[in-house]
């Protein structure tokens, strides 16, 4: 009997959940499907591993590396509706001069 571990993440209602699964595999029997031994789901990866009863640090590190996740402190925050600044100095100068002419200052 061998153990196979898998981990993946899914966004559920705007939150990232980690799913960790532990399977039992019997290679000595031909065409025998893998059997789900335990599963964990949580927003914290380490808590999901604890729920799935995975305690080996080497396996947890390997699963975390396979996920290719970024720590919370380095996650990208998407900003919607941001207007880019494309004005040049020449455009700004012309705009100021036209406003002064409208105000009657030459």
N, CA, C and O atoms as a MOPAC input file, in Angstrom:
PM7 MOZYME 1SCF
protein

 N      0.85200 1    -1.17900 1     0.00000 1
 C      0.00000 1     0.00000 1     0.00000 1
 C      0.89400 1     1.23700 1     0.00000 1
 O      1.89800 1     1.29100 1     0.71000 1
 N      0.51800 1     2.22400 1    -0.80100 1
 C      1.22600 1     3.49500 1    -0.87800 1
 C      0.22800 1     4.61900 1    -0.67300 1
 O     -0.97600 1     4.44400 1    -0.86100 1
 N      0.74400 1     5.77100 1    -0.28800 1
 C     -0.09400 1     6.96100 1    -0.13100 1
 C      0.24300 1     7.96400 1    -1.21700 1
 O      1.40800 1     8.17300 1    -1.55700 1
 N     -0.80100 1     8.58100 1    -1.75400 1
 C     -0.64900 1     9.65400 1    -2.73900 1
 C     -1.36300 1    10.87300 1    -2.17100 1
 O     -2.47000 1    10.77400 1    -1.64300 1
 N     -0.70400 1    12.03300 1    -2.29000 1
 C     -1.25700 1    13.26900 1    -1.74300 1
 C     -1.47600 1    14.26200 1    -2.87800 1
 O     -0.63600 1    14.40200 1    -3.76800 1
 N     -2.60900 1    14.94500 1    -2.83700 1
 C     -2.89100 1    15.99300 1    -3.82200 1
 C     -3.38000 1    17.24100 1    -3.09600 1
 O     -3.97300 1    17.16600 1    -2.01900 1
 N     -3.11700 1    18.38900 1    -3.71200 1
 C     -3.57600 1    19.66000 1    -3.14800 1
 C     -3.91500 1    20.59600 1    -4.29500 1
 O     -3.22200 1    20.63000 1    -5.31100 1
 N     -4.97700 1    21.34600 1    -4.12200 1
 C     -5.36300 1    22.36500 1    -5.09900 1
 C     -6.14200 1    23.44500 1    -4.37700 1
 O     -6.56700 1    23.26400 1    -3.23500 1
 N     -6.32600 1    24.56200 1    -5.04500 1
 C     -7.05900 1    25.67600 1    -4.43900 1
 C     -8.17000 1    26.11700 1    -5.37700 1
 O     -8.06100 1    25.99300 1    -6.59600 1
 N     -9.22600 1    26.62500 1    -4.79400 1
 C    -10.37400 1    27.13800 1    -5.54000 1
 C    -10.85500 1    28.41800 1    -4.87600 1
 O    -10.78300 1    28.56000 1    -3.65500 1
 N    -11.34600 1    29.35100 1    -5.68800 1
 C    -11.96500 1    30.56200 1    -5.15700 1
 C    -13.45300 1    30.30800 1    -4.96600 1
 O    -14.16100 1    29.95100 1    -5.90800 1
 N    -13.91500 1    30.49500 1    -3.74300 1
 C    -15.32600 1    30.32300 1    -3.40800 1
 C    -15.80600 1    31.62100 1    -2.77900 1
 O    -15.36400 1    31.99400 1    -1.69300 1
 N    -16.71100 1    32.30500 1    -3.46300 1
 C    -17.26000 1    33.58000 1    -2.99200 1
 C    -16.16200 1    34.58900 1    -2.65400 1
 O    -16.24500 1    35.29500 1    -1.64800 1
 N    -15.13800 1    34.65000 1    -3.49900 1
 C    -14.07000 1    35.62800 1    -3.32100 1
 C    -12.99900 1    35.23600 1    -2.32200 1
 O    -12.07900 1    36.02000 1    -2.09000 1
 N    -13.07600 1    34.05900 1    -1.72200 1
 C    -12.05400 1    33.58200 1    -0.78300 1
 C    -11.38500 1    32.35100 1    -1.36200 1
 O    -12.03200 1    31.52500 1    -2.00600 1
 N    -10.08600 1    32.23300 1    -1.13000 1
 C     -9.33700 1    31.08000 1    -1.61500 1
 C     -9.39800 1    29.96300 1    -0.57900 1
 O     -9.01900 1    30.14800 1     0.57700 1
 N     -9.87900 1    28.80800 1    -1.01200 1
 C     -9.93300 1    27.62400 1    -0.16500 1
 C     -8.93100 1    26.60700 1    -0.68100 1
 O     -8.77300 1    26.43100 1    -1.88900 1
 N     -8.25700 1    25.93900 1     0.24400 1
 C     -7.29300 1    24.90300 1    -0.10500 1
 C     -7.91000 1    23.54100 1     0.16500 1
 O     -8.51000 1    23.30900 1     1.21600 1
 N     -7.75300 1    22.64400 1    -0.80000 1
 C     -8.25700 1    21.27900 1    -0.68700 1
 C     -7.05600 1    20.34600 1    -0.69200 1
 O     -6.23100 1    20.38800 1    -1.60500 1
 N     -6.96100 1    19.51300 1     0.32300 1
 C     -5.87100 1    18.55600 1     0.44300 1
 C     -6.48100 1    17.16900 1     0.57600 1
 O     -7.38600 1    16.95500 1     1.38300 1
 N     -5.97800 1    16.22000 1    -0.22700 1
 C     -6.52700 1    14.86300 1    -0.20100 1
 C     -5.40300 1    13.84800 1    -0.05100 1
 O     -4.30500 1    14.01900 1    -0.58000 1
 N     -5.71300 1    12.78600 1     0.68700 1
 C     -4.77900 1    11.68000 1     0.88400 1
 C     -5.45000 1    10.41500 1     0.36300 1
 O     -6.53000 1    10.03400 1     0.81300 1
 N     -4.78300 1     9.77000 1    -0.60000 1
 C     -5.31800 1     8.55400 1    -1.21600 1
 C     -4.46100 1     7.35200 1    -0.83400 1
 O     -3.25200 1     7.48300 1    -0.64500 1
 N     -5.08400 1     6.18400 1    -0.72100 1
 C     -4.37800 1     4.91100 1    -0.58300 1
 C     -4.38400 1     4.23000 1    -1.94300 1
 O     -5.41800 1     4.13800 1    -2.60500 1
 N     -3.21600 1     3.75700 1    -2.34400 1
 C     -3.07200 1     3.07700 1    -3.62900 1
 C     -2.48500 1     1.69100 1    -3.36500 1
 O     -1.57600 1     1.53600 1    -2.54900 1
 N     -3.01200 1     0.70000 1    -4.05700 1
 C     -2.54700 1    -0.68300 1    -3.91100 1
 C     -1.94200 1    -1.13400 1    -5.24500 1
 O     -2.64900 1    -1.68000 1    -6.09200 1
 N     -0.63200 1    -0.90700 1    -5.43500 1
 C     -0.01400 1    -1.26000 1    -6.71800 1
 C      0.08600 1    -2.76300 1    -6.94700 1
 O      0.24900 1    -3.20100 1    -8.08600 1
 N     -0.01000 1    -3.56500 1    -5.88100 1
 C      0.09500 1    -5.01400 1    -6.04800 1
 C     -1.14700 1    -5.62500 1    -6.69500 1
 O     -1.11200 1    -6.76500 1    -7.15900 1
 N     -2.24500 1    -4.86500 1    -6.72500 1
 C     -3.47400 1    -5.32700 1    -7.38200 1
 C     -3.66300 1    -4.54800 1    -8.67900 1
 O     -3.67000 1    -3.31700 1    -8.68500 1
 N     -3.81400 1    -5.27600 1    -9.76100 1
 C     -3.96400 1    -4.64200 1   -11.07300 1
 C     -5.34300 1    -3.99300 1   -11.19100 1
 O     -6.34700 1    -4.55900 1   -10.75900 1
 N     -5.37500 1    -2.80500 1   -11.78000 1
 C     -6.60600 1    -2.06900 1   -12.06100 1
 C     -7.44600 1    -1.77600 1   -10.81400 1
 O     -8.67000 1    -1.67900 1   -10.90400 1
 N     -6.81000 1    -1.63700 1    -9.67600 1
 C     -7.52800 1    -1.29500 1    -8.44700 1
 C     -7.51200 1     0.22600 1    -8.29800 1
 O     -6.43400 1     0.82000 1    -8.31400 1
 N     -8.66700 1     0.87500 1    -8.15400 1
 C     -8.69000 1     2.34800 1    -8.09300 1
 C     -8.11000 1     2.85600 1    -6.77400 1
 O     -8.05900 1     2.13400 1    -5.77800 1
 N     -7.67900 1     4.10600 1    -6.79300 1
 C     -7.17200 1     4.69200 1    -5.55300 1
 C     -8.35000 1     4.99900 1    -4.62900 1
 O     -9.44200 1     5.33600 1    -5.08600 1
 N     -8.10900 1     4.87700 1    -3.33200 1
 C     -9.15800 1     5.02400 1    -2.32500 1
 C     -8.87600 1     6.29300 1    -1.52300 1
 O     -7.76900 1     6.48500 1    -1.02100 1
 N     -9.88100 1     7.15300 1    -1.40900 1
 C     -9.73700 1     8.38400 1    -0.63800 1
 C     -9.68400 1     8.03200 1     0.84900 1
 O    -10.63100 1     7.47300 1     1.40200 1
 N     -8.56000 1     8.36900 1     1.48300 1
 C     -8.38300 1     8.07400 1     2.90200 1
 C     -8.85500 1     9.24000 1     3.76500 1
 O     -9.59700 1     9.04400 1     4.72700 1
 N     -8.42000 1    10.46500 1     3.41600 1
 C     -8.84800 1    11.63900 1     4.17200 1
 C     -8.78200 1    12.86900 1     3.28300 1
 O     -8.09100 1    12.89200 1     2.26500 1
 N     -9.52700 1    13.89800 1     3.70100 1
 C     -9.60300 1    15.12700 1     2.92900 1
 C     -9.74600 1    16.30100 1     3.88500 1
 O    -10.41000 1    16.19700 1     4.91600 1
 N     -9.11100 1    17.43000 1     3.53100 1
 C     -9.25000 1    18.62900 1     4.32800 1
 C     -9.49500 1    19.83200 1     3.44600 1
 O     -8.92200 1    19.93700 1     2.36100 1
 N    -10.34900 1    20.75000 1     3.90300 1
 C    -10.64700 1    21.97300 1     3.16500 1
 C    -10.67700 1    23.11700 1     4.16100 1
 O    -11.36800 1    23.04800 1     5.17800 1
 N     -9.91200 1    24.19000 1     3.86100 1
 C     -9.87300 1    25.34300 1     4.74900 1
 C     -9.25000 1    26.50900 1     3.99900 1
 O     -8.60700 1    26.31400 1     2.96800 1
 N     -9.43900 1    27.72800 1     4.51600 1
 C     -8.80300 1    28.90400 1     3.91200 1
 C     -7.31600 1    28.96800 1     4.25600 1
 O     -6.55000 1    29.63600 1     3.56200 1
 N     -6.90500 1    28.28000 1     5.32200 1
 C     -5.49800 1    28.18600 1     5.70500 1
 C     -4.97800 1    26.82700 1     5.25200 1
 O     -5.54400 1    25.79100 1     5.60100 1
 N     -3.89100 1    26.83600 1     4.47000 1
 C     -3.36800 1    25.58500 1     3.91500 1
 C     -2.96000 1    24.60700 1     5.01500 1
 O     -3.24700 1    23.41400 1     4.92300 1
 N     -2.29600 1    25.10600 1     6.04500 1
 C     -1.81900 1    24.22900 1     7.11400 1
 C     -2.98300 1    23.63500 1     7.91300 1
 O     -2.89600 1    22.49700 1     8.37500 1
 N     -4.04700 1    24.38000 1     8.07500 1
 C     -5.23800 1    23.86800 1     8.74500 1
 C     -5.90000 1    22.77700 1     7.89200 1
 O     -6.40600 1    21.79100 1     8.42800 1
 N     -5.89400 1    22.95500 1     6.56900 1
 C     -6.44500 1    21.93300 1     5.66900 1
 C     -5.63300 1    20.64300 1     5.77500 1
 O     -6.19600 1    19.54900 1     5.75400 1
 N     -4.30500 1    20.77300 1     5.89000 1
 C     -3.46100 1    19.57900 1     6.06600 1
 C     -3.75100 1    18.90100 1     7.39900 1
 O     -3.75300 1    17.67300 1     7.48700 1
 N     -3.99300 1    19.69400 1     8.42900 1
 C     -4.30600 1    19.13700 1     9.74400 1
 C     -5.63500 1    18.38100 1     9.70700 1
 O     -5.76500 1    17.31600 1    10.31000 1
 N     -6.60700 1    18.92900 1     9.00600 1
 C     -7.91500 1    18.26400 1     8.88300 1
 C     -7.77500 1    16.95400 1     8.11600 1
 O     -8.44200 1    15.97000 1     8.43600 1
 N     -6.90000 1    16.94000 1     7.09600 1
 C     -6.68700 1    15.73600 1     6.28600 1
 C     -5.75100 1    14.74700 1     6.97100 1
 O     -5.45500 1    13.69300 1     6.40900 1
 N     -5.27900 1    15.07100 1     8.18100 1
 C     -4.39000 1    14.20600 1     8.96900 1
 C     -3.06000 1    13.96400 1     8.27500 1
 O     -2.52500 1    12.85600 1     8.29300 1
 N     -2.53200 1    15.02900 1     7.65500 1
 C     -1.20000 1    14.97500 1     7.05600 1
 C     -0.27000 1    15.72400 1     7.99700 1
 O     -0.40500 1    16.93400 1     8.18100 1
 N      0.67400 1    15.00400 1     8.59100 1
 C      1.54800 1    15.61200 1     9.59100 1
 C      3.01000 1    15.64900 1     9.16400 1
 O      3.80900 1    16.32300 1     9.81400 1
 N      3.38700 1    14.95700 1     8.10400 1
 C      4.77500 1    14.92000 1     7.65600 1
 C      5.14000 1    16.25900 1     7.01200 1
 O      4.52600 1    16.67000 1     6.02800 1
 N      6.14600 1    16.93600 1     7.57600 1
 C      6.53700 1    18.27200 1     7.09300 1
 C      7.04800 1    18.24000 1     5.65400 1
 O      6.80900 1    19.18100 1     4.89700 1
 N      7.73700 1    17.18800 1     5.27300 1
 C      8.26500 1    17.09100 1     3.89800 1
 C      7.12300 1    17.01000 1     2.88400 1
 O      7.19800 1    17.61300 1     1.81400 1
 N      6.08800 1    16.28000 1     3.21400 1
 C      4.93100 1    16.15300 1     2.31700 1
 C      4.18500 1    17.48500 1     2.24500 1
 O      3.74500 1    17.89200 1     1.17000 1
 N      4.04100 1    18.16500 1     3.38500 1
 C      3.34700 1    19.45800 1     3.40500 1
 C      4.11000 1    20.47800 1     2.56500 1
 O      3.49900 1    21.24300 1     1.81800 1
 N      5.44200 1    20.49700 1     2.67800 1
 C      6.25000 1    21.41900 1     1.86600 1
 C      6.11800 1    21.11500 1     0.37900 1
 O      6.00000 1    22.02900 1    -0.43700 1
 N      6.13800 1    19.82500 1     0.02500 1
 C      6.01400 1    19.43600 1    -1.38400 1
 C      4.65500 1    19.86300 1    -1.94400 1
 O      4.57400 1    20.37400 1    -3.06100 1
 N      3.60000 1    19.65600 1    -1.17300 1
 C      2.26300 1    20.05800 1    -1.62500 1
 C      2.16200 1    21.56900 1    -1.77200 1
 O      1.55000 1    22.06000 1    -2.72100 1
 N      2.75400 1    22.30800 1    -0.84700 1
 C      2.72700 1    23.76600 1    -0.91800 1
 C      3.50100 1    24.26900 1    -2.13200 1
 O      3.08100 1    25.23100 1    -2.77400 1
 N      4.61700 1    23.63600 1    -2.45100 1
 C      5.38900 1    24.01800 1    -3.63900 1
 C      4.64100 1    23.69700 1    -4.92700 1
 O      4.75800 1    24.42600 1    -5.91200 1
 N      3.87100 1    22.60800 1    -4.92300 1
 C      3.09000 1    22.24600 1    -6.10700 1
 C      1.94700 1    23.22900 1    -6.35900 1
 O      1.51400 1    23.39900 1    -7.49900 1
 N      1.46400 1    23.86800 1    -5.30900 1
 C      0.36200 1    24.82500 1    -5.46200 1
 C      0.81200 1    26.12300 1    -6.13000 1
 O      0.00200 1    26.80100 1    -6.76300 1
 N      2.08100 1    26.47500 1    -6.00000 1
 C      2.61800 1    27.73500 1    -6.53700 1
 C      1.83100 1    28.92600 1    -6.00500 1
 O      1.43500 1    29.80500 1    -6.77000 1
 N      1.60900 1    28.95400 1    -4.71100 1
 C      0.85900 1    30.05500 1    -4.12500 1
 C      1.79900 1    31.11800 1    -3.59100 1
 O      2.95200 1    30.84300 1    -3.25900 1
 N      1.28600 1    32.33700 1    -3.51400 1
 C      2.02400 1    33.45200 1    -2.93900 1
 C      1.56000 1    33.65900 1    -1.51200 1
 O      0.38400 1    33.45800 1    -1.21000 1
 N      2.45200 1    34.05200 1    -0.63800 1
 C      1.99300 1    34.39300 1     0.71500 1
 C      1.01600 1    35.55900 1     0.67200 1
 O      1.01300 1    36.32900 1    -0.28800 1
 N      0.18900 1    35.69500 1     1.69900 1
 C     -0.82900 1    36.74700 1     1.74200 1
 C     -0.22300 1    38.13800 1     1.62900 1
 O     -0.86000 1    39.04700 1     1.09800 1
 N      1.00400 1    38.31600 1     2.12500 1
 C      1.61600 1    39.64200 1     2.09600 1
 C      2.03800 1    40.05800 1     0.69500 1
 O      2.28700 1    41.24000 1     0.46200 1
 N      2.12500 1    39.11300 1    -0.25500 1
 C      2.55400 1    39.45100 1    -1.60600 1
 C      1.47600 1    39.23600 1    -2.65600 1
 O      1.77600 1    39.24600 1    -3.84900 1
 N      0.25300 1    39.04500 1    -2.25100 1
 C     -0.81100 1    38.83100 1    -3.22400 1
 C     -1.10400 1    40.10900 1    -3.99500 1
 O     -1.00300 1    41.20900 1    -3.45200 1
 N     -1.46500 1    39.95900 1    -5.25500 1
 C     -1.78700 1    41.08200 1    -6.11200 1
 C     -3.22300 1    41.49900 1    -5.85300 1
 O     -4.13000 1    40.66700 1    -5.84600 1
 N     -3.42300 1    42.78200 1    -5.64200 1
 C     -4.76500 1    43.32200 1    -5.43800 1
 C     -5.16300 1    44.04100 1    -6.71600 1
 O     -4.52400 1    45.02000 1    -7.10200 1
 N     -6.20900 1    43.56700 1    -7.37200 1
 C     -6.65500 1    44.16700 1    -8.61300 1
 C     -7.47700 1    45.41600 1    -8.31100 1
 O     -8.41700 1    45.37800 1    -7.51600 1
 N     -7.11200 1    46.52100 1    -8.95500 1
 C     -7.82500 1    47.77600 1    -8.74700 1
 C     -8.62500 1    48.08300 1   -10.01600 1
 O     -8.06500 1    48.19700 1   -11.10600 1
 N     -9.91400 1    48.21000 1    -9.85500 1
 C    -10.78900 1    48.46700 1   -10.99200 1
 C    -11.08700 1    49.95700 1   -11.08400 1
 O    -11.19700 1    50.63500 1   -10.06200 1
 N    -11.21500 1    50.46000 1   -12.28400 1
 C    -11.59800 1    51.84600 1   -12.49800 1
 C    -10.48300 1    52.84100 1   -12.26700 1
 O    -10.74900 1    54.00300 1   -11.96100 1
 N     -9.24400 1    52.41200 1   -12.40600 1
 C     -8.12400 1    53.31700 1   -12.21500 1
 C     -7.84900 1    54.02000 1   -13.53200 1
 O     -7.69900 1    53.37000 1   -14.56600 1
 N     -7.78200 1    55.35300 1   -13.50100 1
 C     -7.54700 1    56.12700 1   -14.69500 1
 C     -6.04600 1    56.38600 1   -14.83700 1
 O     -5.39300 1    56.85200 1   -13.90300 1
 N     -5.52100 1    56.08100 1   -15.99700 1
 C     -4.09200 1    56.25900 1   -16.23200 1
 C     -3.78300 1    57.73300 1   -16.50700 1
 O     -4.56200 1    58.43000 1   -17.15600 1
 N     -2.65800 1    58.18600 1   -16.01400 1
 C     -2.20400 1    59.55400 1   -16.25200 1
 C     -1.37900 1    59.57800 1   -17.53700 1
 O     -0.27800 1    59.03100 1   -17.58300 1
 N     -1.91500 1    60.21300 1   -18.58100 1
 C     -1.21700 1    60.23200 1   -19.86400 1
 C     -0.88300 1    61.64200 1   -20.31200 1
 O     -0.50400 1    61.84400 1   -21.46600 1
 N     -1.01300 1    62.61800 1   -19.43200 1
 C     -0.75800 1    63.99400 1   -19.81100 1
 C      0.74100 1    64.25300 1   -19.89100 1
 O      1.52400 1    63.77300 1   -19.07200 1
 N      1.10400 1    65.00800 1   -20.88200 1
 C      2.49100 1    65.42700 1   -20.99100 1
 C      2.61100 1    66.85900 1   -20.48900 1
 O      1.61000 1    67.53700 1   -20.25500 1
 N      3.82100 1    67.29600 1   -20.33100 1
 C      4.05400 1    68.66300 1   -19.86400 1
 C      3.49300 1    69.66400 1   -20.86600 1
 O      2.94600 1    70.69200 1   -20.46600 1
 N      3.62000 1    69.38400 1   -22.16300 1
 C      3.11800 1    70.28900 1   -23.20300 1
 C      1.59800 1    70.42900 1   -23.11400 1
 O      1.07500 1    71.54000 1   -23.20100 1
 N      0.89100 1    69.32300 1   -22.94400 1
 C     -0.56700 1    69.37900 1   -22.84700 1
 C     -0.99600 1    70.16000 1   -21.61200 1
 O     -1.93200 1    70.95700 1   -21.66900 1
 N     -0.30500 1    69.92700 1   -20.49000 1
 C     -0.64000 1    70.64200 1   -19.25500 1
 C     -0.40800 1    72.13700 1   -19.41400 1
 O     -1.21300 1    72.94300 1   -18.94700 1
 N      0.69000 1    72.51600 1   -20.07000 1
 C      1.01600 1    73.93000 1   -20.27600 1
 C     -0.02600 1    74.59900 1   -21.16900 1
 O     -0.48200 1    75.70200 1   -20.87000 1
 N     -0.40300 1    73.94400 1   -22.25500 1
 C     -1.41800 1    74.49500 1   -23.15700 1
 C     -2.74800 1    74.64900 1   -22.43300 1
 O     -3.46200 1    75.62300 1   -22.66800 1
 N     -3.09100 1    73.72800 1   -21.57600 1
 C     -4.34700 1    73.78500 1   -20.83200 1
 C     -4.35600 1    74.99200 1   -19.88200 1
 O     -5.36200 1    75.69400 1   -19.77400 1
 N     -3.24400 1    75.22300 1   -19.20400 1
 C     -3.14800 1    76.34900 1   -18.27100 1
 C     -3.23500 1    77.67000 1   -19.03800 1
 O     -3.91300 1    78.59400 1   -18.59100 1
 N     -2.56300 1    77.77200 1   -20.18100 1
 C     -2.59400 1    79.00100 1   -20.98400 1
 C     -4.00800 1    79.27800 1   -21.47800 1
 O     -4.45300 1    80.42500 1   -21.45000 1
 N     -4.72300 1    78.24800 1   -21.92900 1
 C     -6.08600 1    78.45500 1   -22.41100 1
 C     -7.00900 1    78.90200 1   -21.27400 1
 O     -7.90300 1    79.71400 1   -21.50800 1
 N     -6.82500 1    78.40700 1   -20.07600 1
 C     -7.63300 1    78.84000 1   -18.93100 1
 C     -7.33700 1    80.29100 1   -18.56900 1
 O     -8.23900 1    81.04100 1   -18.19900 1
 N     -6.05500 1    80.68500 1   -18.67800 1
 C     -5.71300 1    82.08400 1   -18.38000 1
 C     -6.31600 1    83.03600 1   -19.42100 1
 O     -6.74200 1    84.14000 1   -19.07900 1
 N     -6.35100 1    82.61600 1   -20.66700 1
 C     -6.94900 1    83.44000 1   -21.72800 1
 C     -8.45800 1    83.57800 1   -21.49400 1
 O     -9.01700 1    84.65400 1   -21.70700 1
 N     -9.11800 1    82.50500 1   -21.06100 1
 C    -10.54100 1    82.57500 1   -20.77700 1
 C    -10.82300 1    83.50400 1   -19.60000 1
 O    -11.86800 1    84.15400 1   -19.56100 1
 N     -9.91500 1    83.57100 1   -18.65500 1
 C    -10.09100 1    84.42400 1   -17.49700 1
 C     -9.75500 1    85.88300 1   -17.80100 1
 O     -9.99200 1    86.75700 1   -16.96800 1
 N     -9.21200 1    86.14900 1   -18.97200 1
 C     -8.88900 1    87.52700 1   -19.37800 1
 C     -7.50000 1    87.94200 1   -18.97100 1
 O     -7.18700 1    89.13300 1   -19.00300 1
 N     -6.66000 1    87.01700 1   -18.59100 1
 C     -5.28300 1    87.35700 1   -18.22800 1
 C     -4.40300 1    86.98900 1   -19.41500 1
 O     -4.35900 1    85.83000 1   -19.82700 1
 N     -3.70100 1    87.98100 1   -19.96200 1
 C     -2.82700 1    87.71400 1   -21.11800 1
 C     -1.40400 1    87.70200 1   -20.71200 1
 O     -0.52500 1    87.49400 1   -21.54900 1

